[in-house]
Amino acid sequence: MLPIFRFMSVVAAVFLIGGAARAETQPPAYRLGPTEQIGLRAVVWDSTQAAFVELEAMRGSYSIAADGRVMLPIVGPLDAGGTTIDDLAARVSRALQERTGLNEAPSVAIEILRHRPVFILGEVAQPGQYEYRPGLRAIQLLSMAGGYFRAPEERAGGRVSEAIRLGGELRALRAQLAGVRIREARLAAEAEGDAESGGAARFALPQDIGHPEGAAAVDQIYARELSLMQARQDAFERSIASLESSRALLESETRVLTEKRGGIQRQIELMSESVGNIEDLAERGLVRSPSLVNMQQALIDLQARDLDAETQLFRAAQTIGEMERDLNDIRQRRATEVLAALQADQATIVQLDLRREMLGRLLHETRAEMAQADADTGVAYAPVFRITRETDGQPVTEIGGPQSLLTPLDVLEIEWVEVAPDGVGTVTN
């Protein structure tokens, strides 16, 4: 937004209004203060073991009290407020040596686990309290707070809000487009894969994918689509494997039934021949009729078993045919679904590209109108960074800049002000 406001001339004007902003280049040595939490470790050289041994009693995290003192094991209370980490570590080392009678002073390492806060308010998206970190600059705190909230609405008849809205919508559209294009690549790989295997197991990330949140967001979307692709592939393979396993089992049963029926049919042939012989002998009175009846009954039983085996073979063949159709249906349905989804995504990409182009033109025109409004009115806008810091027990407010270094408990206030070409504005300390 700032290039539209003729940033360079505006910043010069702000300096004239409020005096030179802080321009620290190196942060001063950090000094501890109340409410901060530190972590401490201490080791001592053990000549008998020829190694450093940690003093477990000293290891832990400790909070600096409101009076600036920290309570430590063995050592007791020490003044920590206003000291640097190195100074405090040296004092703890000397105190440990005195209280334990060690020949050599222990090595002490201290780190800050939780810093005191800084505060930001004014024309920012998320005003409030944030944890300080060494070397923190005003522009970094502004970024942590979500950036600028808005420029004054009276400027350019509300075009600022329109530009913000268009920019946000364009950003969301770019993120959506990145997701759809990566999904399109995944679907294309699935569509081009072997129909028998259900498609490929991986796909290449398109090289020209852009996301407003950077490469990490692109990698996250790709990982999600790749995981989905592999899950779909696993589900497809499980479905195919289950049907093929059932089909193989039925085919094995069919072979057994075929062999069984062959044996039954051979028995029927033999039994039929025997019945014929017995009937001939019975007609001549050479055998008793009950024997003929028993053999005829046995023949009927064999014929019934043959009919059952034939029925089972027919049903098995019918089931195998249904499984073949199911296998083809699964493959065809997957291919159809992938193709339909791919075509839908390709159509969506065309629509999103058109909308992105339209939003880009609208945003460009809105920014041009804002720049023209600045030129017509002779008034531009600039952000003013006010930093309030306690000095000698009294709050002191000064005009800073984006690169001003902050210290714990600082209050940063950001305000948009009008700045005329002659450098006359409305900023006051």
Solvent accessible surface area in square Angstrom, and as a share of the most:
residue,aa,sasa,rsa
1,M,73,0.32
2,L,34,0.17
3,P,112,0.70
4,I,25,0.13
5,F,1,0.00
6,R,100,0.36
7,F,63,0.26
8,M,153,0.68
9,S,71,0.46
10,V,3,0.02
11,V,43,0.25
12,A,55,0.42
13,A,7,0.05
14,V,11,0.06
15,F,92,0.38
16,L,139,0.69
17,I,39,0.20
18,G,17,0.16
19,G,35,0.34
20,A,96,0.74
21,A,15,0.12
22,R,41,0.15
23,A,84,0.65
24,E,58,0.26
25,T,105,0.61
26,Q,141,0.63
27,P,64,0.40
28,P,98,0.62
29,A,72,0.56
30,Y,36,0.14
31,R,125,0.46
32,L,3,0.02
33,G,1,0.01
34,P,47,0.30
35,T,84,0.49
36,E,0,0.00
37,Q,45,0.20
38,I,0,0.00
39,G,9,0.09
40,L,3,0.01
41,R,120,0.44
42,A,0,0.00
43,V,41,0.23
44,V,22,0.12
45,W,110,0.39
46,D,37,0.19
47,S,89,0.57
48,T,124,0.72
49,Q,120,0.53
50,A,71,0.55
51,A,42,0.33
52,F,124,0.52
53,V,54,0.31
54,E,36,0.16
55,L,39,0.19
56,E,118,0.53
57,A,63,0.49
58,M,0,0.00
59,R,129,0.47
60,G,31,0.30
61,S,60,0.39
62,Y,32,0.12
63,S,62,0.40
64,I,3,0.01
65,A,50,0.39
66,A,94,0.73
67,D,97,0.50
68,G,7,0.07
69,R,109,0.40
70,V,2,0.01
71,M,124,0.55
72,L,5,0.03
73,P,49,0.31
74,I,82,0.42
75,V,4,0.02
76,G,16,0.15
77,P,64,0.40
78,L,25,0.13
79,D,82,0.42
80,A,0,0.00
81,G,33,0.32
82,G,41,0.39
83,T,23,0.14
84,T,21,0.12
85,I,47,0.24
86,D,114,0.59
87,D,71,0.37
88,L,0,0.00
89,A,14,0.11
90,A,43,0.33
91,R,66,0.24
92,V,0,0.00
93,S,13,0.08
94,R,132,0.48
95,A,9,0.07
96,L,0,0.00
97,Q,55,0.24
98,E,133,0.60
99,R,130,0.47
100,T,62,0.36
101,G,61,0.58
102,L,54,0.27
103,N,150,0.77
104,E,107,0.48
105,A,50,0.39
106,P,5,0.03
107,S,63,0.40
108,V,25,0.14
109,A,66,0.51
110,I,18,0.09
111,E,104,0.46
112,I,30,0.15
113,L,84,0.42
114,R,108,0.40
115,H,29,0.13
116,R,31,0.11
117,P,26,0.16
118,V,0,0.00
119,F,64,0.27
120,I,2,0.01
121,L,76,0.38
122,G,41,0.40
123,E,40,0.18
124,V,5,0.03
125,A,46,0.36
126,Q,107,0.48
127,P,77,0.49
128,G,33,0.32
129,Q,119,0.53
130,Y,45,0.17
131,E,86,0.39
132,Y,11,0.04
133,R,110,0.40
134,P,77,0.48
135,G,23,0.22
136,L,0,0.00
137,R,46,0.17
138,A,0,0.00
139,I,62,0.32
140,Q,69,0.31
141,L,0,0.00
142,L,5,0.03
143,S,80,0.52
144,M,62,0.28
145,A,0,0.00
146,G,46,0.45
147,G,19,0.18
148,Y,60,0.23
149,F,108,0.45
150,R,84,0.31
151,A,0,0.00
152,P,20,0.12
153,E,62,0.28
154,E,130,0.58
155,R,11,0.04
156,A,17,0.13
157,G,77,0.74
158,G,24,0.23
159,R,81,0.30
160,V,0,0.00
161,S,49,0.31
162,E,64,0.29
163,A,11,0.08
164,I,70,0.36
165,R,125,0.46
166,L,2,0.01
167,G,25,0.24
168,G,41,0.39
169,E,47,0.21
170,L,30,0.15
171,R,121,0.44
172,A,66,0.51
173,L,10,0.05
174,R,93,0.34
175,A,29,0.22
176,Q,98,0.44
177,L,8,0.04
178,A,3,0.02
179,G,14,0.13
180,V,7,0.04
181,R,63,0.23
182,I,0,0.00
183,R,80,0.29
184,E,43,0.19
185,A,19,0.15
186,R,10,0.04
187,L,6,0.03
188,A,29,0.23
189,A,19,0.15
190,E,9,0.04
191,A,50,0.38
192,E,146,0.66
193,G,22,0.22
194,D,86,0.44
195,A,66,0.51
196,E,107,0.48
197,S,47,0.31
198,G,6,0.05
199,G,7,0.07
200,A,36,0.28
201,A,54,0.42
202,R,142,0.52
203,F,13,0.05
204,A,86,0.67
205,L,50,0.25
206,P,36,0.23
207,Q,177,0.79
208,D,100,0.52
209,I,22,0.11
210,G,43,0.42
211,H,23,0.10
212,P,25,0.15
213,E,118,0.53
214,G,33,0.32
215,A,76,0.59
216,A,79,0.62
217,A,12,0.09
218,V,11,0.06
219,D,82,0.43
220,Q,122,0.54
221,I,16,0.08
222,Y,42,0.16
223,A,57,0.44
224,R,135,0.49
225,E,14,0.06
226,L,22,0.11
227,S,68,0.44
228,L,80,0.40
229,M,0,0.00
230,Q,67,0.30
231,A,56,0.43
232,R,68,0.25
233,Q,12,0.05
234,D,65,0.34
235,A,45,0.35
236,F,13,0.05
237,E,83,0.37
238,R,156,0.57
239,S,47,0.31
240,I,13,0.07
241,A,58,0.45
242,S,69,0.44
243,L,36,0.18
244,E,63,0.28
245,S,73,0.47
246,S,40,0.26
247,R,54,0.20
248,A,54,0.42
249,L,112,0.56
250,L,31,0.16
251,E,64,0.29
252,S,42,0.27
253,E,78,0.35
254,T,32,0.19
255,R,145,0.53
256,V,91,0.52
257,L,25,0.13
258,T,73,0.43
259,E,129,0.58
260,K,107,0.45
261,R,56,0.20
262,G,20,0.19
263,G,17,0.17
264,I,3,0.02
265,Q,71,0.32
266,R,151,0.55
267,Q,84,0.37
268,I,27,0.14
269,E,117,0.52
270,L,120,0.60
271,M,46,0.20
272,S,47,0.30
273,E,111,0.50
274,S,40,0.26
275,V,10,0.06
276,G,34,0.33
277,N,84,0.43
278,I,30,0.15
279,E,67,0.30
280,D,69,0.36
281,L,54,0.27
282,A,30,0.23
283,E,147,0.66
284,R,152,0.55
285,G,61,0.59
286,L,114,0.57
287,V,47,0.27
288,R,191,0.70
289,S,72,0.46
290,P,69,0.43
291,S,53,0.34
292,L,27,0.14
293,V,88,0.51
294,N,102,0.52
295,M,47,0.21
296,Q,61,0.27
297,Q,96,0.43
298,A,35,0.27
299,L,25,0.12
300,I,98,0.50
301,D,70,0.36
302,L,14,0.07
303,Q,88,0.39
304,A,51,0.39
305,R,114,0.42
306,D,20,0.11
307,L,110,0.55
308,D,81,0.42
309,A,4,0.03
310,E,74,0.33
311,T,48,0.28
312,Q,87,0.39
313,L,28,0.14
314,F,135,0.56
315,R,154,0.56
316,A,9,0.07
317,A,59,0.46
318,Q,97,0.43
319,T,47,0.28
320,I,29,0.15
321,G,25,0.24
322,E,73,0.33
323,M,27,0.12
324,E,64,0.29
325,R,139,0.51
326,D,62,0.32
327,L,3,0.01
328,N,87,0.45
329,D,74,0.38
330,I,29,0.15
331,R,38,0.14
332,Q,118,0.52
333,R,128,0.47
334,R,26,0.10
335,A,50,0.39
336,T,72,0.42
337,E,94,0.42
338,V,3,0.01
339,L,89,0.44
340,A,56,0.43
341,A,40,0.31
342,L,17,0.09
343,Q,101,0.45
344,A,57,0.44
345,D,10,0.05
346,Q,79,0.35
347,A,51,0.39
348,T,40,0.23
349,I,20,0.10
350,V,88,0.51
351,Q,118,0.53
352,L,15,0.08
353,D,49,0.25
354,L,115,0.57
355,R,95,0.35
356,R,99,0.36
357,E,98,0.44
358,M,73,0.33
359,L,3,0.01
360,G,29,0.27
361,R,127,0.46
362,L,72,0.36
363,L,14,0.07
364,H,131,0.59
365,E,91,0.41
366,T,13,0.08
367,R,105,0.38
368,A,52,0.40
369,E,85,0.38
370,M,0,0.00
371,A,45,0.35
372,Q,101,0.45
373,A,18,0.14
374,D,2,0.01
375,A,64,0.50
376,D,101,0.52
377,T,94,0.54
378,G,21,0.21
379,V,40,0.23
380,A,5,0.04
381,Y,10,0.04
382,A,1,0.00
383,P,12,0.08
384,V,0,0.00
385,F,5,0.02
386,R,30,0.11
387,I,0,0.00
388,T,39,0.23
389,R,56,0.20
390,E,131,0.59
391,T,67,0.39
392,D,141,0.73
393,G,50,0.48
394,Q,118,0.52
395,P,98,0.62
396,V,60,0.35
397,T,51,0.30
398,E,75,0.34
399,I,7,0.03
400,G,3,0.03
401,G,6,0.06
402,P,49,0.31
403,Q,101,0.45
404,S,0,0.00
405,L,7,0.03
406,L,3,0.02
407,T,38,0.22
408,P,20,0.13
409,L,95,0.47
410,D,1,0.01
411,V,44,0.25
412,L,1,0.00
413,E,63,0.28
414,I,1,0.00
415,E,65,0.29
416,W,13,0.05
417,V,7,0.04
418,E,73,0.33
419,V,4,0.02
420,A,29,0.23
421,P,107,0.67
422,D,106,0.55
423,G,10,0.10
424,V,101,0.58
425,G,26,0.25
426,T,98,0.57
427,V,11,0.06
428,T,95,0.55
429,N,124,0.64
